[in-house]
Amino acid sequence: MERPSLRLPTDGPVPFWLGANYWSRTGGPLMWRSYDGDVVTEELRTLRDHGLTMTRSFYYWPDFHPEPDRVDEEMCARYADFLDRHQALGMATVPTFVVGHMSGENWDPSWRGGRDLYGDVWLVARQAWFVREMTRRFADHPAVAGWLISNEMPIYGSPPGEPEAPREAVASWAQLVVDAVRAGGGTQPVSLGDGAWGLENTGQDNGFRLRDTAELCDFLGPHVYRMEDDPVRQHHAAAWVCELTGTFGRPVVLEEFGLTSAFTSDAGAARYYRQALHTSLLAGATGWMAWNNTDYDALRDQPPYRHHAFEMHFGITDATGAPKAPLRELRAFAEVLDAVDATRCRRAASDTALVVSSYLDTLYPFTRPEDRPYVQRTGRQAWIAARLADAPPAVVRESDGPLPSGARLYLVPSVKQLLSPTWFRLEELAREGATVYVSYSPGAHEEQRGPWYAHLDRLFGVRHQLEYGLVDPIEDDEVVLTFERDLGSLTAGATLRFRAAGTSDNRVFLPVEPTDAEVLARDGRGRPALLRRAVGAGSVVLCTYPIEHMAAVTPRVNPEDTSLLYEALAVAAGVERPVTVADHRVAVDRLVHEDGRSFVWLVSQCPEPLSVKPSLPAGARLLPLDGDGDDSEGGARGAEVEASGAVTLAPYGVAVLRLVTP
């Protein structure tokens, strides 16, 4: 099954965007008032010398649009000089038009007068006019690589505490301002700059729908700044959002990501950037714009830094312009992109599919808002577990229609709700030869608490023993599954252990008795916990515990034993995994070049140095990117390759190697 891996729509070879969101250290959002071209050149040169090729820049709206029918020509002249300095250094930029929100503060033009940004016809027309006029001035400049309509418009148009904007109003606004780019002569790729925070990615409806945006725009741009309770989930936070966003058929640019050094050490910053860059690449991203280019210590008396002190230190350079750890990681990542010729690579196909319930992104009648983020959190945990099982899955949205054929293993983790036809489709997929895995969950709350399954007993070959209105609590702090039959890589007698977690509504199990199913594993009290029913050429596997949800709500849990179960399912299903590692603290994935070369990523989630020996096809070898196998110093980009085939990874290290087959 193909995983989305798309490119920006330009002529000829497509460059990956690798750059930074840019405000000069001389002024931050007010830089255009005190514009210093020499400092700009110095800052841009530092970025370029570390492998960055572009920036995202901003028309601070109050300065560039001081009156409803006037653009400030002096500001435009300074921006023209800014573009010229990019061109002189061989760099490009993506201008952002409606910049009313920035770094913890909203700024309005003096003439807005509290009008609604989406619904007031006059104000929408003023925005469209501004977009058209700025595009007309700069569309022909060779340094302009693309356009962004806004900066995080959802929290400018609907600040916290105010009602969210209606979908229809947002979609209409978006149509008009995107059309204004084209009316102004802009032919470069365009997107909204909204952050991709809407219903389809978060379960929370802010009016911005990715389905609508994908119809209008050339790429989609997540903004990711997660506060997490598990290092592995944090390392995959941006990647998971890129994976979800990629299901809408547009290139994904990680438009904003990063961290403030107020919240982490230098080593922690390096680790986060390294993991976020590589895991998001493997999740289909084709562009990265770090937030942001520099620190702002000298602007401590200026909003927003006066009241959001941590915002001063998101820079990849410090306030003197010296590189910080994140910029060094960006340089190393740029070297990898160049070494693998990433613009001509695609993601390797996958035999594993992760099914995302439509109850994440569809507002069904008489359902609860809590249902949606529950799907998102559980899906992310399952996706991470599958990656750690070296079976990186294609993400399939139920809302896109009947589930597609093509996978050997379908994962449906900790699910309460699917549409009735989908349950029958899962049985069809099993009948065609797939292994379909479902784990039970009664959901996030007490309302209609239980399995919304179309034909539970028949599908799984069991008789459930539920009592109406009640749940069956998990009695023990640890759920132990002991296998009494072989399943793939797990043999009879093997045990898996899961920390019990959740609320009184969902720290529960599904009591069943087998009819047509065989019991693969029992829990610590002797009850059936994992069952398999043969269906046609395939099978369905039922787990009676919500193991993915339990992990999703447990701090510092990863890696955990769900990945061992997924590996066993992958082996049993015949999932193709050309390169694997036995240690589930290391995830394996591949990119495939159009000339047939295959590049292997080993991504460690271990805080200590770790030596692993990948399992390879007969006669195959893993070699450094820039050598013939005898270079063990840096050639693996973060690892040492020994003559025995063992690879030593640095703490939280990433190794990128060539897979050479006979």
N, C-alpha and C positions, 0 to 999 in steps of 0.2 A: 504494500500500500504506500503510495507516494505521500511524503510529508511536504507541506508548503515550503517552497524555497524560491522566492521571487526576487526580481531585480527592479531597480528604478528605471522608468521608461525614458531612455535616452538613445541616441544613435551610437552604434559601434560598441566596443567593449564598455561594460558598465562598471565605473569605479564604486567601491564601497565608500560610503561617507564615514570618515573617522575624524572627529573634531571635537569642538567644545562650544558650549554656550558662552557668549562673550559680552562682558562689560569691562571697560578699561578700569584699572585700579585708580585712575585719576578722578573718577566720579561715580562709578556704579551706574544705576539707572539715570543719573543726571550727567553722564559723561559728555553728552553733546553740548552742554552749556560751557564746559571747560575743556573742550576737545584739544588733545595734544597728539598730533600726528606722529611725532617722534616716539612717544611712549607706545602708541599703537603698533608701530613697526617693530619696536623691540619686543613687545608681547607676542605679536604674530610670529616673529622669527623664532622665538623660543618654542612655540607650538610646532612650527614646521620642522625644526631641527629634531624634534622628538617624534616625527612620523605623522603628525596630524596634517590634514590637507584642507580643512575647511572650518568655518565657524557658523554658529547661528547668531544673528544680530537682531537688534530690536529698535523699532521706531517708537520711542517713548511718547505715548499718544499726546499728553498735554503739551509737549514741546513741539512736536511735528505738526500738530493740527490745532493751533491756538484759537481759531475762529471757525464757525461752521462751514464757511466757504473759502477758507484760506489755508494753504500749506505754508509752513515757514521755510522760506527759500534759503536762509542762512543755514538752518539745520540740514537742509537737503545738500547744500554745497559741502558741508562737513561730511555728510554720509558719502557723497561722491568721492571725496578724498579717501575715505575709509575703504571704498571699493578699489580705488586705484592702488592702494597699498597692499591689498590682498593680491591683486593681479601681478604686482611687481615681485611678489614672493611665490608666485605660482599657486596661490590658494584661492578658495572660493568661499562664498557665504550664502546663507539662507535668511533673507530678511523676514521679520515678523511685524505685521501691521498694527493690529489693535492691542497695544501694550498698556493695559490699564491695571493689571495685577502684576506684582513682582515681589517675590521673597518675603511674603508676610504682610503686604500692604496693598490696598487698592488706591489708584490715583485716577481721577476723572479730569477730562478737559473742563475748564471753568464753565463752559456753556452747556454741559449735558443736562443740568437741571433736574436730576433724579429720574429722567425718562428711562423706560425699559429698553434694554439693549436689543432685545429680540422682537418685541411686540409693537413698539412705537414706530410707525411708518417713517416719520421724518428722521428719527435717529438712525434707523437702519439705512435709509438713503444717504445720510451723512457718512456712515461707515463705508458704504459701497463707493461713494464718491472719493473718499480718502484712499481706499485701496486702489481704485482705478488710477488716480492721479500719481500715487507713488510708483505704481507699476509702469505707467507711461514714462516716467522719468528715468527708470533704471533697468527696464526689461532688456535692453540691448547691451548692457554692460557684461563683458565676458566673465566677471567675477561672481555674477548672480547665478547660483546653482539651483535654486528652487524658491518657494514662497510658503510662508506660514501665515494663516489669517490672524491668529491670536496667540496670546500666552495664557494657557489655563483658563479659558473663557468660563468654564462652569463655576469657578469660585470668584470670578469678576461679575458675571451676569447674575449669579444667584449666590451671594455671600452666605457663609454659615449662619443658620437661623432664619433665613428667608426661604420661601417655597421654591422648589425646583422648577425650572422652566418647562413648559409643555413641549413634548416631542415635536409637534407640528410647527410651533413657532421657531424652535431651534433649527429644524430642517429647512424651513423657508429662509431664515436668516443666512444659513450656510450656503444655500443655493445662490442667493443674491450676491454675497461677497466673493464666492468663488467665480461666479460669472464676471464680476468686476475685474478680477485678475486677467481673464481672457480679453475682456473689453479694452483693458489697458495695454494689450499687446504681449502679455506674459505667456510664454510657451513652455516655461520650465515646470517641473513637477510642483504640485501644490497640495497642501493638506491644511487641517484646521488648527493644529496646535492645542487641542483640547485636553490632551493627556490620556485619551482612551480609558477614561474612568467610568464609563457608563455601564448600563445593565448587563451587557454581554460578557464583560470581564469581571465585574464586581458583584453583580446581583442587585446593585443599587441604581435606581433610575434617576439620572440627572438631566434627562432630555436629550443628551447626545447619544445617539445610537450608532454603533459601528456599522450596522447594515446600511444606514443612511449615508454615513460618511464615505463608505467604500464605493457607493454609487457616484459620488461627486469628486472624490479625490484620487490622487495618483499614488499616495502611500499613506500609511497609518502610523501614528507616532506616540507610543506609550511614554508616560512619565512615571518613574518608579522610585519611591522613597519609602521603603517599608520599615516599620518597627516590628521586630519578630522576637520569638522566644526559643528559636532553634537555629543553630548555625547553618545547618544544611538547607533548611527552608529559606534562610536569609540569602544564602549563596545562589539559590535558584529563583529568588523572587522576581527578578526582572525577566529571566528566561521563561518562566511560566506565563507571565503576561504576554510576552512576545509569541509564545506558542498559541495561546488563545486568540490573540489578535490576528495571527496568520491564517486563521480559518476563514477569513473574509475575502481572500483572493486578491489582496494587495500587498506590495512590499511592506515590510515592517522596519521602521527606523526607531531605534531606542533614543527618542528625542531628548529626553532628560533622564539622567541617573547620576548618582554620586553620593557623597557623604561630606559631612562637616568634620574636620579634624578636632573640633570641640567634643565630639562624641566618640572618637576612636583614636587608638595609637597609630603611629606610622605603619607598623607591621599589620595592624588590623585593616588599615586603609588599603595597603597593597593587596592583602588577601581578598578583600571585598571586590576591588576592581578586577583582579585577575579572574576570580570566579564569575563575576557578572559578565565580563566581556566574553569569555570562552563559552559559558553555558548559554548565553543569549545567541551567540553565533550558531551553536548547535541546535538551538530552538528556532532558527530560521531568520534571525535579524540580519539585515544587510546595511545597517547604518548605526552609528553610535555618536551621540553628542553629550559629552560629559558636562555635568554642572559642577563648577564652571571654571573659567580660565584662571582666575586669580583670587587671592584673599584681599580684604578691604580694611585692614587695620586702621588706615589713615582716615576712614570715613565713619569712625565710631560715633560721631555726633550727628550723623545724617540718617534720616529714616531710609530704609527699614532697619538699618544696622543698630540704631540707637536703642530700639526696643526688642529686636531679635538678634542678640549678640552672636548667637551661633551661626547666623547667616554670613558673618564676615569670613568664615573659614571653610567654605566649600571649595576653595580654589585647588586646581591641580598645580599651580605655582603659588608661592607665598607672596606676601605684600611687597617684597623687593623684586619679584619676578623670578626667583630661583625655583627650579623644579622640586615638586614634592613627590612622595611615593606614587600617587596615582598616575602622574605623568610618566614616570618611568615604566609603570605597567602598560600604559597606552603605547609607549614606544615598542616594548617587547611584543605586544599584540600586533602592532603594525608590521613588525618583522615576520610574524607568523603568517599574516594575511598575504604578504608578498611572497613568502617562501612556498606557500601552497597554491599560489595563483588563484586566490579565493574568488575573484570575479568570474572564473570559469568552472567553479565547483557547484555541486548540488548536494543536498542531504541524501544520505543513503536511504533507500526504501526500507520500510518496516513491515514485519509480519504481525506486529502487535497494534491493536487499536484500543484507545481509551475512550469509552463512551461518556460524553458529558450530557447529563439530563437536560431536557429543554426547560425544566423548572428553574434553571439558572437564569435564562434570558427571555422567557415568555411570561407575560402577565396573565395567567389563567384565572378564571373567575373563582372566587371563594377559596383562594389559597392565601397563605400568609407570607409577608415579606421575609421572615426568617428562613423560609425554604430555600431562597436563592443563594445567599452567601454560604449556606450549609453545603450546597453542591460545589461551590467554588473551592472552599477549603478542603473538602474531602477529595475532590478531583486533583488538586495540587499535590496532596500527600501521596495519592496513588501514582501520579505521574513521576514523582521523585523516586518512589519505590521501584517502579518499572525501569527507570534509568539506572538505578543502582544494581538492578538485576541484569544489566547489559542488554535490555530489550526496550530501547527507547521507543515510545509508542507514537503513532499518529493520533492526533486528537480529532475525534469525530463528534460533531454536535448533532444531537437528536433533532434539534430544530431545523436542520438543513434538509430534512426529509428522511425517507427510509434509509436505514443504516446500510452502507455500501458493503458489497462483498470484497474479498481481496486480502483479508487478514486471516491468519491462522489462529490467533488468540484475541478474544474480545474481553476487555476488563470493564466491569460495571461495578464500581466500588461503593460500598456502604450506601446503598440506594433505597430510598423510600418510594420515589415517584418516577415512573416513566409513562408515556402515553400507552394506552391499551394496544394499539397496533405494533408498537415497538417490542412488546413482550413476545408477540407471535413472530416478529421478524427475527428476534434472537434465536428462537427455536429453529427457524428456517436456516439461519447461518450455521447452526450446529449440524443440522441435517445435511448441509452441503459439505461438511468436513471440518468446520472450525471447532475450537474449544471455546466455550462461552463461560466465563467466570462471573458470578454475581455474589456479592456479600450483602447481608441483610442489614437494614437499619429502619427504625420506625420514624426517623426524622428529628427535627430540631425542637419540637414543642409538643404540647399535649393535645392539640386539636387534630381530630381524625388520625390519632397516633397508631401507626401500624403499616403493613405493607400494601401499597397501592399497586398490587401485582394482578395482572389480568387472569392468570390461571396458575397460581403458585404451586399447588399440589401436583398438577399434571405436568407442568414444565420441569419440575425438579425431581419427580418421582418420590414424593414424600406425602405424609399427612401432617399438617401443622397442628400444634396443640395449644394455640393461643386461646385466651379467654377475653371476651369482648370488653373493651375499655381498660384492660389491664396490660401491664408489661411484665416481663420476667427478668428481674434484676440480676446482674452479674454479681455473684456472691464473693468472689475472691479478688484480691488486688492484682493478681496476675492470671491471665488466661493461658493455660498450657494445652497445646494440641499435640497429641501423641498419635503417630501414624500407625495404622494396622495394615495398610496396603501401600505398595510403592506408588509414588507419583513423580514421574520424571526423575529429577536428581535427588529426591527425598525417598529414602527406603523405609520399609516397615521398621518401627522402633524409633525413628527420628522424632524429635520434639521441636516445636516452635513456641516461643514465649512472647506474650504481648501484655503491655501494661494496661490494665483496665482504667478507663477514663470516660468522662462525659457527665451528663446530668441525670437526674432521676428519670427523664424521658427517654434517654438514648444510651445509657450504660446498661444495656439489656441484650439478651440473646433471643433467638428464635427457636422454640422447642419443636422438634419434628420427630417423626418416626419414618423410617425408610419403607417405601413400597417397591418401586422399580429401581431405586437408586442403591448403589453400594456405598458403604461408609468407608471413607478414606482415613479419617482421623476422628478421635473423640477428645472431649475436653477432660479436665481433671476430675470431673465427677461422673465420667463414663458416658456422657450424652453425645449423640452424633453432632459433630462440629463442622466436618467437611465431607460432602457427599458428591458422588458423580453418577450421572445417568447417561447411558449411551443413547444417542439420538442419531439415527441414520449413520453417516460416515464420521460423525463427530460426537461431541458430548457437551453436557452442561454441568458445571460444578457450582455447588452452593456452599458458601461459608455462612454459618448461622450466627456469627459474631461480626459486629461492625468494626473490623480491625483497622481499616484505614481512617475512619472517623476517630477512633480512640487515639491513634497516633497523631492525628491532626490537632488534637486539643491537648497534647502532652508536651510540656517544654523539654527541650534538649533530648529528644527521643531518637533522632536519626543518627546513623542508620539503625533500622529495626527489622524485625523478622518478616515483615511483609515482603521485602525484596527476596528473601529465600523462598517464600511461597510462589512469588511471581516467576522466579527462575525455574522452579519445578514445573509450573504450568507451561512455561515457554518450551522447556525440554519435551514435555509430554505432547505439546501441540505441534512440535516440529518447527518451531520458529527459527529462522535462519539467523545465526549470530556468529559471524566469521571470526570475531575476536572477542574473547571473554576473559575476565579476571575472577578468580575464586573469592577474593577478598571484596566484600560488598561495601567497603569504604571507598572503593574506586569505581567510577562509572566509565563505560567504554561507549564511544560513538564514532561515526565516520562521516567524512565528506568525500565525494567521488568527483574527480576531475573529468572534464569532457573528453580528455584523451585516454581515459581508462585508469589512470592512477588513483589509488585509494589512500587516504590519509586518516590515521587513527588518533583519536584523542583519548588519553587517560587522565581523568580528573579526580584528584584525591580529595576526600573529605576527612582526612586524618590529620590531627594537629602535630604529629611527629613524622620524621622521615619514614618512608615505607617502601619495602622492596616487594615487587610482585612479578610473577612470571606469567605473562598472557598465554592463553591457550589459542593456538593458531591452526588453520588448515594445514594438512600434510604438505611439507616442503616449503611452507611460507616462512618469511622472516620479517621482523620489524627493524627498520633502519632509521638512523637520524635523518632529518630533512636535508642536511647539507653535507652528507658524507656517505661512505660506502660500508659503514658498519664498524669502523675501528676508531671513530671519534666519539669519545664519551664525555666531552667537556662542552656542554652547551648545545651540541648538535640536536639533541632531542627537545630543545626548547623547554627546559625546566626539569630534566631528568638525566640520569646516566643509564646507558644501555650496555649491559655486560655481555661478554662472549657467550654466556650460557643462555642468553635470551631474557634474563631478569632485567627489570627496569626499576631503578630506585627513584622514587618521587620525593621531592622536598615537602615539607609540611604544607598541606593544602595546595600542593603543586599541580601543575598541568604539563603533561608531556604530549607532544605532537610528533608522530612518527609516520614513516612510509611503510605501507604494507606491500611487500613484494611477494608475489606468488609465482610458482613454476610456470 
